[in-house]
Amino acid sequence: MSKPRLSPSPRRAAACAVAASLTLAGSAVAAGETETTATDTTLTVSPRVVLAAPQPSPVAFPGITRVREGAALPRRWVVVSRDVQIVRGAEIAFAAFRMTCPKDATWRGGTASDDIAASVLDRDARSGKRSVFVLATFATSAVRAGDTATGKVFALCR
């Protein structure tokens, strides 16, 4: 009787090692392709820029007739703006940030421009607060993966 062999023959071991390395190499290539095609969404929000009277208002604010686009800001009115850039990746993401009025001024309204839309996330978003939490979004049907949505978010303060 022959002794049972516990280890495979050298030829069989070499064949198994080659097959395993080819399988691992194929899965590594597939994983590398997945990582390069599935990009991340990149969000950029600039520091705030403050415009005060007598500078012209960059936009009109819905529901506020005293401030008109292109017209000089009335005394004691202030516009705070932030540039927003969203480079859409494989998965959609939006930017959330705080819009803060200067000291001794309170939030009166807000709007957005270009590709960016904004909505206030605070539960109590009434006038009279110094800052509000804002969500900047874009039209997902209009911006494809790899494209960029840009615009500004504005807060009107007094």
mmCIF file of the C-alpha atoms, coordinates in Angstrom:
data_MODEL
# 
_entry.id   MODEL 
# 
loop_
_atom_site.group_PDB 
_atom_site.id 
_atom_site.type_symbol 
_atom_site.label_atom_id 
_atom_site.label_alt_id 
_atom_site.label_comp_id 
_atom_site.label_asym_id 
_atom_site.label_entity_id 
_atom_site.label_seq_id 
_atom_site.pdbx_PDB_ins_code 
_atom_site.Cartn_x 
_atom_site.Cartn_y 
_atom_site.Cartn_z 
_atom_site.occupancy 
_atom_site.B_iso_or_equiv 
_atom_site.pdbx_formal_charge 
_atom_site.auth_seq_id 
_atom_site.auth_comp_id 
_atom_site.auth_asym_id 
_atom_site.auth_atom_id 
_atom_site.pdbx_PDB_model_num 
ATOM 1   C CA . MET A 1 1   ? 0.000   0.000   0.000   1.00 0.00 ? 1   MET A CA 1 
ATOM 2   C CA . SER A 1 2   ? 1.126   3.474   -0.723  1.00 0.00 ? 2   SER A CA 1 
ATOM 3   C CA . LYS A 1 3   ? 1.233   6.207   1.843   1.00 0.00 ? 3   LYS A CA 1 
ATOM 4   C CA . PRO A 1 4   ? -1.456  8.852   1.577   1.00 0.00 ? 4   PRO A CA 1 
ATOM 5   C CA . ARG A 1 5   ? -0.016  12.180  0.437   1.00 0.00 ? 5   ARG A CA 1 
ATOM 6   C CA . LEU A 1 6   ? -0.966  15.194  2.486   1.00 0.00 ? 6   LEU A CA 1 
ATOM 7   C CA . SER A 1 7   ? 0.603   17.810  0.229   1.00 0.00 ? 7   SER A CA 1 
ATOM 8   C CA . PRO A 1 8   ? -0.232  18.192  -3.454  1.00 0.00 ? 8   PRO A CA 1 
ATOM 9   C CA . SER A 1 9   ? 2.306   17.408  -6.121  1.00 0.00 ? 9   SER A CA 1 
ATOM 10  C CA . PRO A 1 10  ? 4.620   20.285  -7.061  1.00 0.00 ? 10  PRO A CA 1 
ATOM 11  C CA . ARG A 1 11  ? 3.051   20.518  -10.527 1.00 0.00 ? 11  ARG A CA 1 
ATOM 12  C CA . ARG A 1 12  ? -0.465  20.711  -9.085  1.00 0.00 ? 12  ARG A CA 1 
ATOM 13  C CA . ALA A 1 13  ? 0.603   23.300  -6.480  1.00 0.00 ? 13  ALA A CA 1 
ATOM 14  C CA . ALA A 1 14  ? 2.139   25.482  -9.208  1.00 0.00 ? 14  ALA A CA 1 
ATOM 15  C CA . ALA A 1 15  ? -1.057  25.269  -11.292 1.00 0.00 ? 15  ALA A CA 1 
ATOM 16  C CA . CYS A 1 16  ? -3.191  26.273  -8.306  1.00 0.00 ? 16  CYS A CA 1 
ATOM 17  C CA . ALA A 1 17  ? -0.863  29.190  -7.490  1.00 0.00 ? 17  ALA A CA 1 
ATOM 18  C CA . VAL A 1 18  ? -1.034  30.470  -11.092 1.00 0.00 ? 18  VAL A CA 1 
ATOM 19  C CA . ALA A 1 19  ? -4.838  30.194  -11.161 1.00 0.00 ? 19  ALA A CA 1 
ATOM 20  C CA . ALA A 1 20  ? -5.147  32.011  -7.815  1.00 0.00 ? 20  ALA A CA 1 
ATOM 21  C CA . SER A 1 21  ? -2.836  34.835  -8.880  1.00 0.00 ? 21  SER A CA 1 
ATOM 22  C CA . LEU A 1 22  ? -4.728  35.319  -12.168 1.00 0.00 ? 22  LEU A CA 1 
ATOM 23  C CA . THR A 1 23  ? -8.012  35.447  -10.281 1.00 0.00 ? 23  THR A CA 1 
ATOM 24  C CA . LEU A 1 24  ? -6.650  37.992  -7.794  1.00 0.00 ? 24  LEU A CA 1 
ATOM 25  C CA . ALA A 1 25  ? -5.128  40.104  -10.559 1.00 0.00 ? 25  ALA A CA 1 
ATOM 26  C CA . GLY A 1 26  ? -8.452  40.147  -12.428 1.00 0.00 ? 26  GLY A CA 1 
ATOM 27  C CA . SER A 1 27  ? -10.357 41.226  -9.328  1.00 0.00 ? 27  SER A CA 1 
ATOM 28  C CA . ALA A 1 28  ? -7.745  43.919  -8.571  1.00 0.00 ? 28  ALA A CA 1 
ATOM 29  C CA . VAL A 1 29  ? -8.132  45.320  -12.092 1.00 0.00 ? 29  VAL A CA 1 
ATOM 30  C CA . ALA A 1 30  ? -11.926 45.286  -11.730 1.00 0.00 ? 30  ALA A CA 1 
ATOM 31  C CA . ALA A 1 31  ? -11.672 47.054  -8.358  1.00 0.00 ? 31  ALA A CA 1 
ATOM 32  C CA . GLY A 1 32  ? -9.325  49.651  -9.856  1.00 0.00 ? 32  GLY A CA 1 
ATOM 33  C CA . GLU A 1 33  ? -11.764 50.328  -12.692 1.00 0.00 ? 33  GLU A CA 1 
ATOM 34  C CA . THR A 1 34  ? -14.623 50.723  -10.234 1.00 0.00 ? 34  THR A CA 1 
ATOM 35  C CA . GLU A 1 35  ? -12.683 53.248  -8.132  1.00 0.00 ? 35  GLU A CA 1 
ATOM 36  C CA . THR A 1 36  ? -11.757 55.428  -11.106 1.00 0.00 ? 36  THR A CA 1 
ATOM 37  C CA . THR A 1 37  ? -15.243 55.472  -12.636 1.00 0.00 ? 37  THR A CA 1 
ATOM 38  C CA . ALA A 1 38  ? -17.104 56.027  -9.354  1.00 0.00 ? 38  ALA A CA 1 
ATOM 39  C CA . THR A 1 39  ? -15.932 59.538  -8.474  1.00 0.00 ? 39  THR A CA 1 
ATOM 40  C CA . ASP A 1 40  ? -16.898 61.463  -5.379  1.00 0.00 ? 40  ASP A CA 1 
ATOM 41  C CA . THR A 1 41  ? -19.061 64.566  -5.418  1.00 0.00 ? 41  THR A CA 1 
ATOM 42  C CA . THR A 1 42  ? -16.955 67.603  -4.512  1.00 0.00 ? 42  THR A CA 1 
ATOM 43  C CA . LEU A 1 43  ? -18.530 70.524  -2.642  1.00 0.00 ? 43  LEU A CA 1 
ATOM 44  C CA . THR A 1 44  ? -16.886 73.935  -2.307  1.00 0.00 ? 44  THR A CA 1 
ATOM 45  C CA . VAL A 1 45  ? -18.350 76.828  -0.303  1.00 0.00 ? 45  VAL A CA 1 
ATOM 46  C CA . SER A 1 46  ? -16.428 80.108  -0.161  1.00 0.00 ? 46  SER A CA 1 
ATOM 47  C CA . PRO A 1 47  ? -16.092 82.357  2.876   1.00 0.00 ? 47  PRO A CA 1 
ATOM 48  C CA . ARG A 1 48  ? -18.821 84.974  3.165   1.00 0.00 ? 48  ARG A CA 1 
ATOM 49  C CA . VAL A 1 49  ? -18.694 88.272  1.330   1.00 0.00 ? 49  VAL A CA 1 
ATOM 50  C CA . VAL A 1 50  ? -20.556 91.231  2.862   1.00 0.00 ? 50  VAL A CA 1 
ATOM 51  C CA . LEU A 1 51  ? -22.049 94.089  0.812   1.00 0.00 ? 51  LEU A CA 1 
ATOM 52  C CA . ALA A 1 52  ? -23.527 97.123  2.587   1.00 0.00 ? 52  ALA A CA 1 
ATOM 53  C CA . ALA A 1 53  ? -25.193 100.396 1.605   1.00 0.00 ? 53  ALA A CA 1 
ATOM 54  C CA . PRO A 1 54  ? -24.611 102.235 -0.734  1.00 0.00 ? 54  PRO A CA 1 
ATOM 55  C CA . GLN A 1 55  ? -23.301 99.285  -2.802  1.00 0.00 ? 55  GLN A CA 1 
ATOM 56  C CA . PRO A 1 56  ? -25.770 97.885  -5.368  1.00 0.00 ? 56  PRO A CA 1 
ATOM 57  C CA . SER A 1 57  ? -27.723 94.746  -4.561  1.00 0.00 ? 57  SER A CA 1 
ATOM 58  C CA . PRO A 1 58  ? -26.550 91.788  -6.687  1.00 0.00 ? 58  PRO A CA 1 
ATOM 59  C CA . VAL A 1 59  ? -30.043 90.197  -6.717  1.00 0.00 ? 59  VAL A CA 1 
ATOM 60  C CA . ALA A 1 60  ? -33.670 90.853  -5.888  1.00 0.00 ? 60  ALA A CA 1 
ATOM 61  C CA . PHE A 1 61  ? -35.057 89.118  -2.817  1.00 0.00 ? 61  PHE A CA 1 
ATOM 62  C CA . PRO A 1 62  ? -38.522 87.548  -3.079  1.00 0.00 ? 62  PRO A CA 1 
ATOM 63  C CA . GLY A 1 63  ? -41.102 89.354  -0.955  1.00 0.00 ? 63  GLY A CA 1 
ATOM 64  C CA . ILE A 1 64  ? -38.851 92.308  -0.142  1.00 0.00 ? 64  ILE A CA 1 
ATOM 65  C CA . THR A 1 65  ? -39.621 95.349  -2.272  1.00 0.00 ? 65  THR A CA 1 
ATOM 66  C CA . ARG A 1 66  ? -37.107 97.747  -0.688  1.00 0.00 ? 66  ARG A CA 1 
ATOM 67  C CA . VAL A 1 67  ? -34.130 95.829  -2.125  1.00 0.00 ? 67  VAL A CA 1 
ATOM 68  C CA . ARG A 1 68  ? -33.954 95.603  -5.921  1.00 0.00 ? 68  ARG A CA 1 
ATOM 69  C CA . GLU A 1 69  ? -31.321 94.053  -8.151  1.00 0.00 ? 69  GLU A CA 1 
ATOM 70  C CA . GLY A 1 70  ? -28.828 96.683  -9.354  1.00 0.00 ? 70  GLY A CA 1 
ATOM 71  C CA . ALA A 1 71  ? -30.207 99.413  -7.079  1.00 0.00 ? 71  ALA A CA 1 
ATOM 72  C CA . ALA A 1 72  ? -28.254 100.792 -4.138  1.00 0.00 ? 72  ALA A CA 1 
ATOM 73  C CA . LEU A 1 73  ? -28.898 98.970  -0.867  1.00 0.00 ? 73  LEU A CA 1 
ATOM 74  C CA . PRO A 1 74  ? -30.966 101.057 1.544   1.00 0.00 ? 74  PRO A CA 1 
ATOM 75  C CA . ARG A 1 75  ? -29.260 102.317 4.684   1.00 0.00 ? 75  ARG A CA 1 
ATOM 76  C CA . ARG A 1 76  ? -28.624 99.589  7.329   1.00 0.00 ? 76  ARG A CA 1 
ATOM 77  C CA . TRP A 1 77  ? -29.388 96.759  4.854   1.00 0.00 ? 77  TRP A CA 1 
ATOM 78  C CA . VAL A 1 78  ? -26.628 94.195  4.223   1.00 0.00 ? 78  VAL A CA 1 
ATOM 79  C CA . VAL A 1 79  ? -26.250 91.344  1.707   1.00 0.00 ? 79  VAL A CA 1 
ATOM 80  C CA . VAL A 1 80  ? -24.123 88.338  2.678   1.00 0.00 ? 80  VAL A CA 1 
ATOM 81  C CA . SER A 1 81  ? -23.126 85.972  -0.124  1.00 0.00 ? 81  SER A CA 1 
ATOM 82  C CA . ARG A 1 82  ? -21.202 82.717  -0.536  1.00 0.00 ? 82  ARG A CA 1 
ATOM 83  C CA . ASP A 1 83  ? -20.006 81.131  -3.769  1.00 0.00 ? 83  ASP A CA 1 
ATOM 84  C CA . VAL A 1 84  ? -21.027 77.469  -4.080  1.00 0.00 ? 84  VAL A CA 1 
ATOM 85  C CA . GLN A 1 85  ? -19.545 74.926  -6.490  1.00 0.00 ? 85  GLN A CA 1 
ATOM 86  C CA . ILE A 1 86  ? -20.732 71.321  -6.672  1.00 0.00 ? 86  ILE A CA 1 
ATOM 87  C CA . VAL A 1 87  ? -18.933 68.880  -8.990  1.00 0.00 ? 87  VAL A CA 1 
ATOM 88  C CA . ARG A 1 88  ? -21.348 65.963  -9.320  1.00 0.00 ? 88  ARG A CA 1 
ATOM 89  C CA . GLY A 1 89  ? -19.909 62.506  -8.844  1.00 0.00 ? 89  GLY A CA 1 
ATOM 90  C CA . ALA A 1 90  ? -21.458 59.054  -9.084  1.00 0.00 ? 90  ALA A CA 1 
ATOM 91  C CA . GLU A 1 91  ? -23.494 59.706  -5.944  1.00 0.00 ? 91  GLU A CA 1 
ATOM 92  C CA . ILE A 1 92  ? -25.452 62.947  -5.509  1.00 0.00 ? 92  ILE A CA 1 
ATOM 93  C CA . ALA A 1 93  ? -24.598 65.182  -2.542  1.00 0.00 ? 93  ALA A CA 1 
ATOM 94  C CA . PHE A 1 94  ? -25.586 68.700  -1.514  1.00 0.00 ? 94  PHE A CA 1 
ATOM 95  C CA . ALA A 1 95  ? -23.911 71.395  0.606   1.00 0.00 ? 95  ALA A CA 1 
ATOM 96  C CA . ALA A 1 96  ? -25.286 72.498  3.975   1.00 0.00 ? 96  ALA A CA 1 
ATOM 97  C CA . PHE A 1 97  ? -23.820 75.526  5.723   1.00 0.00 ? 97  PHE A CA 1 
ATOM 98  C CA . ARG A 1 98  ? -24.715 78.471  7.942   1.00 0.00 ? 98  ARG A CA 1 
ATOM 99  C CA . MET A 1 99  ? -25.437 81.948  6.598   1.00 0.00 ? 99  MET A CA 1 
ATOM 100 C CA . THR A 1 100 ? -24.597 84.456  9.338   1.00 0.00 ? 100 THR A CA 1 
ATOM 101 C CA . CYS A 1 101 ? -25.443 88.140  9.316   1.00 0.00 ? 101 CYS A CA 1 
ATOM 102 C CA . PRO A 1 102 ? -22.974 90.721  10.650  1.00 0.00 ? 102 PRO A CA 1 
ATOM 103 C CA . LYS A 1 103 ? -23.177 91.737  14.296  1.00 0.00 ? 103 LYS A CA 1 
ATOM 104 C CA . ASP A 1 104 ? -26.295 93.775  15.153  1.00 0.00 ? 104 ASP A CA 1 
ATOM 105 C CA . ALA A 1 105 ? -28.109 92.584  11.983  1.00 0.00 ? 105 ALA A CA 1 
ATOM 106 C CA . THR A 1 106 ? -30.773 89.911  11.624  1.00 0.00 ? 106 THR A CA 1 
ATOM 107 C CA . TRP A 1 107 ? -31.772 87.646  8.741   1.00 0.00 ? 107 TRP A CA 1 
ATOM 108 C CA . ARG A 1 108 ? -34.648 88.985  6.614   1.00 0.00 ? 108 ARG A CA 1 
ATOM 109 C CA . GLY A 1 109 ? -34.642 86.708  3.566   1.00 0.00 ? 109 GLY A CA 1 
ATOM 110 C CA . GLY A 1 110 ? -32.546 84.762  1.121   1.00 0.00 ? 110 GLY A CA 1 
ATOM 111 C CA . THR A 1 111 ? -32.178 83.587  -2.459  1.00 0.00 ? 111 THR A CA 1 
ATOM 112 C CA . ALA A 1 112 ? -29.713 81.855  -4.799  1.00 0.00 ? 112 ALA A CA 1 
ATOM 113 C CA . SER A 1 113 ? -28.428 82.342  -8.343  1.00 0.00 ? 113 SER A CA 1 
ATOM 114 C CA . ASP A 1 114 ? -27.327 80.418  -11.451 1.00 0.00 ? 114 ASP A CA 1 
ATOM 115 C CA . ASP A 1 115 ? -27.365 76.588  -11.102 1.00 0.00 ? 115 ASP A CA 1 
ATOM 116 C CA . ILE A 1 116 ? -27.716 76.613  -7.316  1.00 0.00 ? 116 ILE A CA 1 
ATOM 117 C CA . ALA A 1 117 ? -31.000 76.590  -5.394  1.00 0.00 ? 117 ALA A CA 1 
ATOM 118 C CA . ALA A 1 118 ? -31.158 77.180  -1.647  1.00 0.00 ? 118 ALA A CA 1 
ATOM 119 C CA . SER A 1 119 ? -33.585 76.283  1.095   1.00 0.00 ? 119 SER A CA 1 
ATOM 120 C CA . VAL A 1 120 ? -33.535 77.153  4.790   1.00 0.00 ? 120 VAL A CA 1 
ATOM 121 C CA . LEU A 1 121 ? -33.275 74.111  7.059   1.00 0.00 ? 121 LEU A CA 1 
ATOM 122 C CA . ASP A 1 122 ? -33.981 75.835  10.384  1.00 0.00 ? 122 ASP A CA 1 
ATOM 123 C CA . ARG A 1 123 ? -37.332 74.848  11.845  1.00 0.00 ? 123 ARG A CA 1 
ATOM 124 C CA . ASP A 1 124 ? -37.908 78.382  13.017  1.00 0.00 ? 124 ASP A CA 1 
ATOM 125 C CA . ALA A 1 125 ? -36.753 80.361  9.965   1.00 0.00 ? 125 ALA A CA 1 
ATOM 126 C CA . ARG A 1 126 ? -38.574 83.533  10.806  1.00 0.00 ? 126 ARG A CA 1 
ATOM 127 C CA . SER A 1 127 ? -37.082 86.946  10.388  1.00 0.00 ? 127 SER A CA 1 
ATOM 128 C CA . GLY A 1 128 ? -35.147 88.171  13.396  1.00 0.00 ? 128 GLY A CA 1 
ATOM 129 C CA . LYS A 1 129 ? -32.471 85.480  13.685  1.00 0.00 ? 129 LYS A CA 1 
ATOM 130 C CA . ARG A 1 130 ? -28.816 86.337  13.170  1.00 0.00 ? 130 ARG A CA 1 
ATOM 131 C CA . SER A 1 131 ? -28.029 83.133  11.267  1.00 0.00 ? 131 SER A CA 1 
ATOM 132 C CA . VAL A 1 132 ? -29.830 80.342  9.431   1.00 0.00 ? 132 VAL A CA 1 
ATOM 133 C CA . PHE A 1 133 ? -28.770 76.884  8.267   1.00 0.00 ? 133 PHE A CA 1 
ATOM 134 C CA . VAL A 1 134 ? -29.033 76.598  4.461   1.00 0.00 ? 134 VAL A CA 1 
ATOM 135 C CA . LEU A 1 135 ? -29.009 73.634  2.050   1.00 0.00 ? 135 LEU A CA 1 
ATOM 136 C CA . ALA A 1 136 ? -27.583 74.414  -1.397  1.00 0.00 ? 136 ALA A CA 1 
ATOM 137 C CA . THR A 1 137 ? -28.852 72.053  -4.107  1.00 0.00 ? 137 THR A CA 1 
ATOM 138 C CA . PHE A 1 138 ? -28.896 71.772  -7.894  1.00 0.00 ? 138 PHE A CA 1 
ATOM 139 C CA . ALA A 1 139 ? -31.241 70.275  -10.493 1.00 0.00 ? 139 ALA A CA 1 
ATOM 140 C CA . THR A 1 140 ? -30.052 66.674  -10.659 1.00 0.00 ? 140 THR A CA 1 
ATOM 141 C CA . SER A 1 141 ? -31.708 66.189  -14.044 1.00 0.00 ? 141 SER A CA 1 
ATOM 142 C CA . ALA A 1 142 ? -29.728 69.088  -15.545 1.00 0.00 ? 142 ALA A CA 1 
ATOM 143 C CA . VAL A 1 143 ? -26.276 68.291  -14.098 1.00 0.00 ? 143 VAL A CA 1 
ATOM 144 C CA . ARG A 1 144 ? -24.763 64.961  -15.139 1.00 0.00 ? 144 ARG A CA 1 
ATOM 145 C CA . ALA A 1 145 ? -21.987 63.068  -13.384 1.00 0.00 ? 145 ALA A CA 1 
ATOM 146 C CA . GLY A 1 146 ? -18.716 64.924  -13.906 1.00 0.00 ? 146 GLY A CA 1 
ATOM 147 C CA . ASP A 1 147 ? -20.432 68.278  -14.586 1.00 0.00 ? 147 ASP A CA 1 
ATOM 148 C CA . THR A 1 148 ? -20.296 71.289  -12.284 1.00 0.00 ? 148 THR A CA 1 
ATOM 149 C CA . ALA A 1 149 ? -23.123 73.352  -10.785 1.00 0.00 ? 149 ALA A CA 1 
ATOM 150 C CA . THR A 1 150 ? -22.073 76.840  -9.675  1.00 0.00 ? 150 THR A CA 1 
ATOM 151 C CA . GLY A 1 151 ? -23.838 79.807  -8.167  1.00 0.00 ? 151 GLY A CA 1 
ATOM 152 C CA . LYS A 1 152 ? -24.205 82.003  -5.125  1.00 0.00 ? 152 LYS A CA 1 
ATOM 153 C CA . VAL A 1 153 ? -26.350 81.865  -2.026  1.00 0.00 ? 153 VAL A CA 1 
ATOM 154 C CA . PHE A 1 154 ? -27.467 85.228  -0.640  1.00 0.00 ? 154 PHE A CA 1 
ATOM 155 C CA . ALA A 1 155 ? -28.812 86.340  2.732   1.00 0.00 ? 155 ALA A CA 1 
ATOM 156 C CA . LEU A 1 156 ? -30.430 89.712  3.277   1.00 0.00 ? 156 LEU A CA 1 
ATOM 157 C CA . CYS A 1 157 ? -29.832 91.230  6.692   1.00 0.00 ? 157 CYS A CA 1 
ATOM 158 C CA . ARG A 1 158 ? -30.949 94.329  8.500   1.00 0.00 ? 158 ARG A CA 1 
# 
